[in-house]
Amino acid sequence: MPRPQMILRSSALLRRLMEGRYTCNSLGPAIDRSRQLIAHLAYGRRTSCSTETAVRLAAALGVEVGVLFVPGSSDESPNDGK
């Protein structure tokens, strides 16, 4: 069944929110995702993730999901780096 995807508004904004609080290596495990996924989002190599990952990222960074993401399309097999 397709899972909804969320589109990252800005990799620069994600990096700014992480600054001084998290690295890719620390944020990934903090939200039960891989450091590689976080790095791909933070440096623009990837622009989408599952809704669950978007919610976890926003919560860890102390912002509403809509600050970082907009709803996107559904994807058959999102690889969210678990």
N, C-alpha and C positions, 0 to 999 in steps of 0.2 A: 504494500500500500504506500503511495507517495506520502512523503513527510514534507510539511511546509518549510520553506527556507526563509531566512532573514538576510537582508543585504546590508552589509556594513556601510554606513554613511561616509566614513573617512578613516583610513588607516592612521593618518596623522593624529586625529582626535583620540583614537585608541591608545596610541603611544603616549600622548600627553596625559591621559588619565592614568596610565600605568606608571608614569615617571615618579621616581622616588618611593614607590610603594611596591611594585612588582616588576620582575623581569619575566621574559617568556618562560624561563625555566621554573620560576616560582608560581606564576599564575596558572599555568596548565594543570599541575597537580592540585592546586587550590580549588579548581572547579571540576576536577575529575576528567580532564582532557589532556591531550598531549602538548608538550611544549612546542612541537612542530606546528600544530594547528594554530596556536597563539602567534607564533612567529610568522606564519603565512598570512594571517589576518593583519598583524601589526605592520608588515612590510609590503602589503599590497599584492602578494602572490596568490592570495585567495580573497574573494570578496563576499562570500556567503557562508552561512552555517545553519544548523538546525535551530528551530525556535528554542528548544531546551538549552542549547549552548549559549544562545544570545541572552537568555534570561539569566543564566549562571554568570556570564561575563559581566553583565550590567550590575547584578547584585554585588559581585565581588568588588566592583569599582565604585559602588555607591551612587549609581545613576539609574534613571528609568530606562527601560529597554529602548524606547523611542529616541533617546539621545544618541545612541550608537547605531541603531538599526532601523530599517524600514522593511515591511513585509515584502517578500518576493514570491516567486513561483514555487510550485512543488517539484521535488526531485525524487526520482525512483530510489536512489541510493546515496544519500549524503554520507560522506566519510568524515565523521567528526572527531577523529583522532582519539578514540577511547582506548 
